[in-house]
Amino acid sequence: MYFNSFEFIFLFLPIALLVFIIINKSRFNHYNLYWLITVSLFFYGWWNIKYLLLILFSIFINFIFGKLIRKLYSKIILVISISANLLILGYYKYFNFFLDSLNSFSDYNFAIESIILPLGISFFTFQQITFLVDSYLGKVKEDKFSNYFLFVIFFPQLIAGPIVHHSEMMPQFKNNFKKNINLDNLTAGIITFIIGLFKKIVIADNIAKYSDPIFFAAESGIALTFFDAWVGTLSFMLQLYFDFSGYTDMALGIGLMFGIKLPNNFLSPFKATNISEFWRCWHITLTRMIRNYIYTPLALKLTRMSIEKNLGEKITFFMGVIFPTLFAFFWVGVWHGAGWNFIYFGLLNGFYLIIYYLVQQSNISLIRLENFNIELIRFLKMSFNFILVSVSFIFFRAKDLASTKEIFKGITGLNGINLGDAFKIGEFATEPIFGLFFIISLILFVFYLPNTKSIIEKQIINIDLKTFMTRQKNYQFKLYGSFKWGIIFGLMLMISISLISNTNEFLYFEF
């Protein structure tokens, strides 16, 4: 059951929310937590009921592990519990990749029936691993099983995030949601959901018709033109953003309807002017987890060791910055999927960051910018960063290294650059003018217009593009009680619903 399906929008969500509100208004409001657990189990079981047993086992065993870790303060139990989680994840997500790699590097021909990946396994596994680590570090204060159960299985964030932290979720369950069930949260939740639905159905799924044919052609070994390859690369980056941020908006919106505030996962990442800022704004909860539990502990340990052994400034920089960065982004790649493409995707972004760190340290300015227009400079920086990121996500989208190679041959001009034969594949071959207008418009949209967080939290009335270009914070426009905005969001909902039959599944459901 997708968020963007008729059964979810018109049956599951209204019933779940209506019963929740009724329980909340009654003297039995302490049961509303159990109602959320029930509907979350139903939601997950809808996909494949046999995997319901897997997630139940995972929840029960990790709760027990957490209690043992807190009681005994045992590092051995911590290692065993983390290993158990990684083994389960490894079997379902990486075992086929391991055998395929072994076969390709040897004369063996191991064969195994394809293992179906349980939905959301990466999300709920790593969410629970952070809980175990924090239990060992003494940061976990919660010992109530029902709260932990809902923390893991709460249906809006269960399948594709955001990856929530126990400290930001469990305290919200203690007040029986009574304080947070109000008209403001319900209104903000519905609006956020509509925005996310529109992003997914109207924008992301329509960009797919420009990106998918290019990558399918690359998979078939078709030589791509320079322009086709760039259309596929840039349009996929936009598709992924609107697809994943759309899911996140819907998840946040649903959470608000139930009085639960989920962490934001996107903060206008394409407005970033460098790769470091991009990763602080893209998939924020994953970046947070990697930074807090992999990068920072490793960087601190290696830096301290280097300083104690007096290994010198360059070695210290390598051990404290370069190696932890590459190691952390290796796991970013591995987390996203089982394949060499994902590893290269992670490592390339790690190299981007290292180059950025080195440039920052050098204090070298290649061009003196004092006499240039600030808005123009910012636009050029955002554009350059967007292109760099888009190139790295070729590894993310391409099926294998062979198709990745075909895309790179196209974007580097190795297949030639011919304006007279620019577009040969997909929608661009028949409607190049409209396609270019659509993609350029979307790029400007993500560069300058307010994000969902701004719309909801700032409660806006006038959109001034100049303030967005200079990243000023004084923009305002009225949301609540506005007839105009009511009409706009109503139209967005109607358009989205009318196109539901043409929707695709969310891209991050693969992970």
Secondary structure, DSSP 8 states (H G I E B T S, - for coil): --TTSHHIIIIIHHHHHHHHHHHHHSTTGGGHHHHHHHHHHHHHHHH-THHHHHHHHHHHHHHHHHHHHHHH--HHHHHHHHHHHHHHHHHHHHHHHHHHHHHHTSS-----------TTHHHHHHHHHHHHHHHHTT------HHHHHHHHH-HHHHTT-----HHHHHHHHTTTTTTT-SHHHHHHHHHHHHHHHHIIIIIIHHHHHHHHHHHHHHHTT----HHHHHHHHHHHHHHHHHHHHHHHHHHHHHHHHTT-------S-GGG-SSHHHHHHHSSHHHHHHHIIIIIHHHHHHHHHHHHHTT--HHHHHIIIIIHHHHHHHHHHHHHH-SSHHHHHHHHHHHHHHHHHHHHHHHT--SS--TTS-HHHHHHHHHHHHHHHHHHHHHHHHSSSHHHHHHHHHHHTTTT---GGG---SGGGGT-HHHHHHHHHHHHHHHHHS--HHHHHHHT-EE--HHHHHTT-S--EE--TT-HHHHHHHHHHHHHHHHTGGG----GGGG-
